[in-house]
Amino acid sequence: MISFLKPAPDAVEKVPEKDIAKTFKIWQLRVIISTSVVYIGYYIIRLIFTVQQNDIAKAYGFSMGQIGTILSMFGIGYGISKLIMGTLADRANPNRYVATGLIVSAIINAFYGTTKNFYVIVVLMLLNSIMQGMGAAACQRLVALWFGRIGKGSLMARGTAYSIWSSAHNAGAFMCVAVINLSALLFGASLQWSFWTASIVSIIIGLIVWFLGSDRPTTQGLPTIEDYSGDKVIIKDGEEVSGDVNSDSIFKIFVDYILKNKLVWAVIIASVAIYVVRYGIMSWIPNYLVNVKGFDNATAKWLTGIFELAAVPGVIIIGYITDLLKGRRAIMVLFSLIAMLICLITYFVATDHKVIIVVLILMGTFIYAPATIVGLMVNEAVPKFAVGMSTGTMGFCQYIIGEVTATLIIGWVVQVYGWTAGNFIVYGAAAIAILASIYILIDQNRIYKKLDA
């Protein structure tokens, strides 16, 4: 690990006891702002090529096959990177780690504006995906370090904080389009400057976050979240594990707390199935609505964006409800998945455009809410020194299995057998997610009965 990315030492001078609550809340506010803002920056960089793909194909002379190849490099690289970079996040100063990843990713993104060579851009996309893998795991580790399950004496409980952070990626999708329009306003219709403007904005965000955020509470002279709020981590067969850092080998931590943890794998299975539904709907909205439901192309594009943005309030509200349930998050996951299945059936069989639009808006919430909550649940199923590893393992499975199934496999199935066959893949994934969530609910209730006792 590069020296400036290593965990900061605990502060020698401790915060006076009378000032702990006030200081904790101030730093919690700074952490939730910094993690949300930095993740917006990550998504600006992540989506800039995707949003500009039609203009790039025209200006650079790329075929749609070449564009698809470039975009596929991100999914493959990002899935692998989340596993590796997520594991490294557990051994790093997560604030510096996430800020550095964004800055380097933004620098790589700037090179898109310097070349029209297909093979160079493929390599750049692969490199960019590797750096993007430094984002989610470090942010999730920061949320776990600073916010407790119940939220005693805190600005908010962990479920609300996590939902606010997770919603930043929806805001980032919107901000990417805004940055492109800003570039066009300042520099005209220049593809090069759209990349450079996005990089400049994201580098500025990275530098701000570097100084705004923090490493662990103990580095600010504060107690750990366990000592401050009574938050505990109970895993597997009721084993209680504490500590923000651990000196065991990465392999030992992976075997003990990931590989042998049935709850982790149940959550990952649910998450992968939800990702099949998520990308099985989102990736095909323009195509499906135009070719099957008879929408015009412009409306279909807008609905893709609305599908993302409309989910933000619902995700935060459902995350807050899981805090009211004292962290029994599987209840809301199961509720959301059942509502999602009802929306799916309506979406696939409805012919009235108004009904389809309403269902699509609702479905965004009921897909993104459980997708967000299971991301938090896999972190809560492991000690805090394995949060990045759990995030990385889940991310690897989400993208390598879930996204590939939702895009590559559904695409070929639809081409050969039609949309009905593709829809049944989505139905099957929804059913798997529901069954996994029932198992998680039973297991989680057993654990929390001991925890709350």
QUINORSUL-V533059 format. One record per helix or strand of 3 or more residues. SS is the DSSP state (alpha for helix, beta for strand). FROM is the first residue (numbers start at 1). LEN is the number of residues. If there is no record, write none. Layout:
ss=<SS:SS>
from=<FROM:FROM>
len=<LEN:LEN>
//
This chain:
ss=<alpha:alpha:alpha:alpha:alpha:alpha:alpha:alpha:alpha:alpha:alpha:beta:beta:alpha:alpha:alpha:alpha:alpha:alpha:alpha:alpha:alpha>
from=<3:17:53:64:94:118:135:158:191:217:225:233:239:250:262:285:297:311:330:353:384:419>
len=<3:35:8:26:21:15:12:30:22:4:5:3:3:10:21:7:13:14:20:28:34:34>
//
